[in-house]
Amino acid sequence: MRDRFLSGAVAVLTASALLAGCSGGGGGSSPLSAPATQSSPGNTSQAQSEAAVSDANALGSPLQDFNDFDKTIASPGSGTDASVRGRDVANGVCNEGVEFFAPARNGSANSTETIDFYDPACTQEARDVVRNFTPASASSESVAVTESLYAIGNATAIATRSEMRTITNGTFNADGFPISSDGFDMVESDTLNISGAKTIVSSRELTLEASSNGVTDYCSDAAGYNATGLAKMSETFGWQGGVLAGGTRVPNANGSVTWTGTDAGTAFKGAIGSLAIASGTQSTTCPIATPMFTLAGGTSTGTYNIPVTATYALGRLVNLSISNATLANGTTLNVTTNQSAGGSSSQFITGTISSGSTQIATFAVDAFGDGTLTLTATGAQFVITAWHVVR
């Protein structure tokens, strides 16, 4: 069944190609590899663990941003990227591993629901996203989003994600999605809850400019941190950054969409409970002179610069390209998309984190950003859910 998911994703992306979760069984999500952390603080193992976790979170920031941006703009039930993009199948009809409902299955007004499955036949649920949008004017609305996350083969949600978005200066289709070609501004804050505990907290802003010849320029910034921290390290980690300028969103002939940009930011660490998001003034033009969201507390561990090219089809990541990204702690990152593995495989997106010629960690995740981070020296692992290290 998971192999058929690959076939569907590749079929959607034949014209163009382009990571953190609690793992289920089989070939689904599993934790990312990272350096061992069982040794006493202050030794090489601890330093490598800190570097690997920090680097994985830095990578997770733009990937989670792109995921949210793409699903904000258009209904994932659609196979096209028309100027008014809506669903192209009837409610609940399986479309290459995606089902779409408007209104949501609970019947509430001004709502939609999108269910992503691990397989193209829509039998193994991966994500269930319910949107409730409230128009404030002809050009603005607020959106509350609840996302349930499922491990492969598990009918009980392993985590939930709650989002609040404010969209301004836009135009909207009948399902409340902003029309990409007209541009809009957005502010979003979200929380990932695991076992009822607030785990990952993040905020972001996006300015999407009006399209020109089909290409849409954008700029953004974001900040986030792990609220529960990593108990075995007695630390927590955070990030602030974003594509501050030069980002583009390009629709492809086959209906997929490619986001390109460079995430330039700063990594932080601190005692558990020491980090928080500071909020400033929203930007509505590019480039962003002063980011709206920054991180307060903790200690900077260095800056990072990650050039990312990510392609989405039906709202799902189908290809990711990152080469020689420079990360905090003097490390580098390279990422590969393994199309032969398929999007439901925990080996769909793999990468290495290196210090000079020494590999310090590897990671592997599925198309939903669930997997593991593994330390090369010891084999110790950390769990990645929705693109961030959660334990």
Phi and psi in degrees as a GROMACS rama.xvg file:
@    title "Ramachandran Plot"
@    xaxis  label "Phi"
@    yaxis  label "Psi"
@TYPE xy
-67.4366  -30.5746  ARG-2
-65.1243  -33.8412  ASP-3
-67.4115  -28.9228  ARG-4
-59.0253  -43.7583  PHE-5
-60.0528  -44.8322  LEU-6
-58.7076  -41.5383  SER-7
-65.4125  -42.8187  GLY-8
-65.4841  -41.7993  ALA-9
-67.2063  -37.8501  VAL-10
-62.1314  -39.419  ALA-11
-67.5392  -29.6148  VAL-12
-109.243  29.3156  LEU-13
-64.8228  -25.0697  THR-14
-91.9348  -15.5416  ALA-15
-156.668  141.435  SER-16
-121.625  145.086  ALA-17
-149.554  164.609  GLY-21
-75.8803  129.432  CYS-22
-83.975  144.699  SER-23
-98.4505  -163.065  GLY-24
-88.853  -171.391  GLY-25
61.4182  -140.981  GLY-26
-93.0808  15.6667  GLY-27
-80.7942  -156.93  GLY-28
-60.3103  148.265  SER-29
-151.304  163.736  SER-30
-69.7118  154.182  PRO-31
-79.5352  145.011  LEU-32
-78.5736  140.488  SER-33
-154.057  163.935  ALA-34
-58.1263  153.641  PRO-35
-63.343  150.733  ALA-36
-130.026  7.42004  THR-37
-76.7643  -17.7887  GLN-38
-73.7036  169.176  SER-39
-67.1125  148.425  SER-40
-58.3793  146.824  PRO-41
96.5499  -12.5074  GLY-42
-90.015  179.824  ASN-43
-59.9141  -40.7155  THR-44
-60.0917  -43.3354  SER-45
-63.1034  -43.0842  GLN-46
-63.3132  -41.9595  ALA-47
-66.8362  -37.8539  GLN-48
-61.594  -46.1605  SER-49
-60.5575  -44.6881  GLU-50
-62.6621  -45.451  ALA-51
-65.2919  -45.7994  ALA-52
-63.5189  -44.7006  VAL-53
-60.6216  -43.1588  SER-54
-67.5411  -40.6014  ASP-55
-63.1262  -39.0471  ALA-56
-67.8992  -36.9317  ASN-57
-61.6743  -41.3581  ALA-58
-65.9281  -39.542  LEU-59
-63.6143  -28.0243  GLY-60
-60.1256  -57.0078  SER-61
-66.6011  -31.0425  PRO-62
-67.7186  -40.622  LEU-63
-67.914  -36.3472  GLN-64
-61.5512  -50.9705  ASP-65
-59.0636  -41.3861  PHE-66
-58.5018  -46.7698  ASN-67
-68.3494  -43.16  ASP-68
-58.6793  -47.0715  PHE-69
-64.5722  -40.484  ASP-70
-78.0391  -21.4376  LYS-71
-69.9526  -39.9725  THR-72
-73.184  -37.6348  ILE-73
-144.996  152.621  ALA-74
-66.072  122.347  SER-75
-64.0891  -8.00543  PRO-76
-77.8294  -4.259  GLY-77
-98.9358  144.664  SER-78
-99.5877  5.72281  GLY-79
-126.472  171.02  THR-80
-125.937  51.6294  ASP-81
-66.777  166.043  ALA-82
-61.6522  -31.3822  SER-83
-114.36  99.3027  VAL-84
-97.8566  119.798  ARG-85
-132.248  -170.919  GLY-86
-72.8385  147.318  ARG-87
-116.042  13.0314  ASP-88
-134.173  161.022  VAL-89
-70.1879  161.317  ALA-90
-51.983  128.139  ASN-91
77.4805  4.35505  GLY-92
-82.0131  128.207  VAL-93
-68.1727  126.737  CYS-94
-130.749  90.7313  ASN-95
53.1812  47.932  GLU-96
86.6524  12.9832  GLY-97
-133.358  135.606  VAL-98
-119.826  140.51  GLU-99
-129.2  140.301  PHE-100
-133.218  133.751  PHE-101
-142.872  107.371  ALA-102
-73.0939  177.159  PRO-103
-60.5744  163.389  ALA-104
-60.9423  -22.4219  ARG-105
-77.136  -5.81686  ASN-106
81.2586  4.26364  GLY-107
-68.1327  147.018  SER-108
-68.4015  154.417  ALA-109
51.1019  53.2844  ASN-110
-141.273  157.427  SER-111
-139.001  161.969  THR-112
-141.774  131.517  GLU-113
-123.714  126.548  THR-114
-113.184  121.046  ILE-115
-98.1807  139.148  ASP-116
-117.362  157.188  PHE-117
-72.3462  -22.2338  TYR-118
-123.576  152.245  ASP-119
-68.1728  -17.2939  PRO-120
-86.0602  1.05785  ALA-121
63.083  49.9662  CYS-122
-114.767  -22.2805  THR-123
-118.88  101.154  GLN-124
-68.4099  137.91  GLU-125
-114.553  -46.8028  ALA-126
-142.51  139.675  ARG-127
-126.764  111.693  ASP-128
-113.656  119.321  VAL-129
-111.121  123.717  VAL-130
-108.197  136.794  ARG-131
-124.581  114.45  ASN-132
-111.17  142.835  PHE-133
-124.563  106.839  THR-134
-64.0295  133.021  PRO-135
-102.763  -27.986  ALA-136
-162.373  -176.512  SER-137
-65.1861  -21.1541  ALA-138
-118.574  10.0093  SER-139
-149.483  155.163  SER-140
-159.958  160.035  GLU-141
-111.83  147.09  SER-142
-134.401  126.025  VAL-143
-105.317  129.028  ALA-144
-124.11  132.178  VAL-145
-121.669  121.993  THR-146
-117.258  126.556  GLU-147
-101.113  131.633  SER-148
-108.845  132.331  LEU-149
-122.573  138.429  TYR-150
-80.4619  152.89  ALA-151
-61.5343  131.705  ILE-152
81.0197  6.32321  GLY-153
-118.134  121.446  ASN-154
-85.8247  -6.36508  ALA-155
-104.13  131.792  THR-156
-60.9487  134.802  ALA-157
-90.8166  -15.5746  ILE-158
-163.242  160.987  ALA-159
-131.592  149.17  THR-160
-126.539  126.532  ARG-161
-113.149  132.199  SER-162
-129.561  147.309  GLU-163
-127.089  124.389  MET-164
-120.416  143.511  ARG-165
-122.114  120.162  THR-166
-114.065  127.93  ILE-167
-130.117  165.544  THR-168
56.7416  37.4987  ASN-169
-128.113  173.914  GLY-170
-123.186  153.526  THR-171
-131.464  149.835  PHE-172
-87.9947  -177.325  ASN-173
-63.7038  -24.2336  ALA-174
-94.3479  9.34879  ASP-175
82.1346  11.6885  GLY-176
-88.6401  134.857  PHE-177
-68.991  144.474  PRO-178
-83.3119  118.912  ILE-179
-61.9498  -39.7042  SER-180
-66.6841  -22.0585  SER-181
-88.8531  -13.8404  ASP-182
77.7994  162.599  GLY-183
-172.109  171.033  PHE-184
-120.791  143.069  ASP-185
-142.144  142.111  MET-186
-123.014  135.112  VAL-187
-140.731  139.859  GLU-188
-129.245  140.868  SER-189
-146.488  159.38  ASP-190
-135.344  129.774  THR-191
-98.931  120.517  LEU-192
-107.843  127.49  ASN-193
-120.602  125.631  ILE-194
53.7797  36.3117  SER-195
81.0437  -0.83195  GLY-196
-103.597  134.376  ALA-197
-64.9904  114.487  LYS-198
-109.045  -62.6514  THR-199
-108.992  126.849  ILE-200
-118.44  130.681  VAL-201
-150.381  157.502  SER-202
-141.368  152.26  SER-203
-153.579  156.384  ARG-204
-128.931  151.24  GLU-205
-139.562  133.976  LEU-206
-117.194  115.109  THR-207
-107.061  116.235  LEU-208
-81.0313  163.107  GLU-209
-61.6517  144.009  ALA-210
-70.3917  150.345  SER-211
-133.728  116.422  SER-212
55.9347  35.7036  ASN-213
86.8055  -13.9697  GLY-214
-97.6243  131.812  VAL-215
-112.425  123.084  THR-216
-86.6205  150.139  ASP-217
-150.715  163.358  TYR-218
-143.198  156.946  CYS-219
-160.826  166.511  SER-220
-148.29  161.937  ASP-221
-157.356  158.083  ALA-222
-148.764  149.976  ALA-223
-168.525  171.065  GLY-224
-163.603  166.652  TYR-225
-93.0356  109.884  ASN-226
-70.9274  -33.1719  ALA-227
-85.5644  -21.2422  THR-228
70.7995  -179.297  GLY-229
-107.643  104.897  LEU-230
-58.9229  -37.7841  ALA-231
-71.5199  -14.0467  LYS-232
-109.608  -8.51103  MET-233
54.0855  37.1569  SER-234
-142.809  165.805  GLU-235
-132.735  162.812  THR-236
-133.66  148.503  PHE-237
-145.5  178.034  GLY-238
-153.045  152.129  TRP-239
-143.17  138.717  GLN-240
172.653  -151.016  GLY-241
139.399  164.789  GLY-242
-78.4414  95.061  VAL-243
-78.0247  -22.3601  LEU-244
-164.035  156.311  ALA-245
82.7758  9.95337  GLY-246
-81.4282  145.597  GLY-247
-132.963  149.841  THR-248
-124.696  120.77  ARG-249
-125.61  118.409  VAL-250
-74.1114  137.95  PRO-251
-100.237  161.33  ASN-252
-60.9013  -26.8214  ALA-253
-90.4362  6.13438  ASN-254
97.7267  -10.0641  GLY-255
-78.6638  168.078  SER-256
-133.462  134.275  VAL-257
-112.115  124.707  THR-258
-102.583  131.828  TRP-259
-131.222  138.083  THR-260
-179.996  168.766  GLY-261
-114.306  120.112  THR-262
-89.7738  107.907  ASP-263
-108.759  118.63  ALA-264
-153.706  -167.864  GLY-265
-131.327  136.394  THR-266
-97.4006  147.863  ALA-267
-133.359  154.928  PHE-268
-139.139  161.422  LYS-269
-175.992  177.865  GLY-270
-65.3423  149.424  ALA-271
-58.5103  127.21  ILE-272
94.1349  -1.59182  GLY-273
-90.5203  -12.5529  SER-274
-99.5514  151.477  LEU-275
-154.971  159.587  ALA-276
-95.8779  127.631  ILE-277
-98.8978  136.015  ALA-278
-114.313  135.562  SER-279
-118.385  -140.026  GLY-280
-96.3101  135.66  THR-281
-68.0517  143.19  GLN-282
-99.8899  146.15  SER-283
-127.422  8.08858  THR-284
-136.454  157.785  THR-285
-109.809  147.318  CYS-286
-74.2721  161.943  PRO-287
-80.9726  117.759  ILE-288
-76.0817  -43.9816  ALA-289
-130.049  115.116  THR-290
-57.5544  141.368  PRO-291
-70.6802  -35.1709  MET-292
-116.938  128.606  PHE-293
-134.153  171.244  THR-294
-104.393  134.458  LEU-295
-109.574  141.75  ALA-296
89.2132  170.611  GLY-297
74.6452  -172.058  GLY-298
-127.834  134.198  THR-299
-67.6718  135.092  SER-300
-107.381  5.55244  THR-301
130.206  173.163  GLY-302
-103.851  162.771  THR-303
-137.897  158.112  TYR-304
-142.756  108.52  ASN-305
-122.017  104.224  ILE-306
-78.469  122.136  PRO-307
-123.318  135.273  VAL-308
-126.013  117.096  THR-309
-130.238  131.655  ALA-310
-112.895  136.623  THR-311
-122.239  138.991  TYR-312
-128.724  129.131  ALA-313
55.1638  34.1307  LEU-314
77.2727  11.0674  GLY-315
-120.978  139.071  ARG-316
-64.627  125.703  LEU-317
-120.935  -12.519  VAL-318
-160.412  139.783  ASN-319
-137.76  132.891  LEU-320
-130.871  119.644  SER-321
-141.316  124.028  ILE-322
-128.06  126.902  SER-323
52.0232  44.8503  ASN-324
-69.4986  141.747  ALA-325
-99.6071  128.454  THR-326
-116.495  171.666  LEU-327
-62.1397  164.199  ALA-328
68.4973  12.4047  ASN-329
74.3375  20.2639  GLY-330
-97.6222  166.334  THR-331
-126.842  158.644  THR-332
-133.663  135.802  LEU-333
-134.068  137.804  ASN-334
-128.339  140.781  VAL-335
-126.585  139.922  THR-336
-98.1226  123.366  THR-337
-100.855  86.1043  ASN-338
-59.5518  -30.3449  GLN-339
-69.5  -20.775  SER-340
-78.5168  -35.8594  ALA-341
93.7856  148.895  GLY-342
-64.0452  -23.5094  GLY-343
-83.4126  -8.08901  SER-344
-80.8685  142.849  SER-345
-69.6999  -4.37188  SER-346
-107.865  15.4369  GLN-347
-65.9915  -46.9836  PHE-348
-113.601  120.79  ILE-349
-127.243  155.032  THR-350
-159.601  168.101  GLY-351
-128.111  143.194  THR-352
-115.592  122.832  ILE-353
-128.234  150.809  SER-354
-116.459  103.338  SER-355
63.6609  -127.397  GLY-356
-91.8016  3.3002  SER-357
-100.818  121.761  THR-358
-77.9415  124.798  GLN-359
-105.298  -20.469  ILE-360
-161.158  157.908  ALA-361
-129.536  160.023  THR-362
-141.94  159.483  PHE-363
-152.159  130.25  ALA-364
-141.664  168.041  VAL-365
-92.9412  -173.371  ASP-366
-67.0314  -16.0423  ALA-367
-95.0401  2.3511  PHE-368
80.3791  26.8454  GLY-369
-108.875  132.045  ASP-370
174.154  -144.864  GLY-371
-140.229  152.506  THR-372
-115.065  128.297  LEU-373
-124.554  127.665  THR-374
-75.4348  129.927  LEU-375
-66.242  -41.6857  THR-376
-67.2808  -35.4094  ALA-377
-122.122  -17.0275  THR-378
82.7433  1.55978  GLY-379
-61.8248  143.81  ALA-380
-124.146  152.435  GLN-381
-125.248  147.553  PHE-382
-89.6156  133.613  VAL-383
-111.385  128.994  ILE-384
-131.556  130.634  THR-385
50.7262  44.7954  ALA-386
79.5506  4.64023  TRP-387
-132.893  150.854  HIS-388
-72.4197  121.672  VAL-389
-109.944  -20.0629  VAL-390
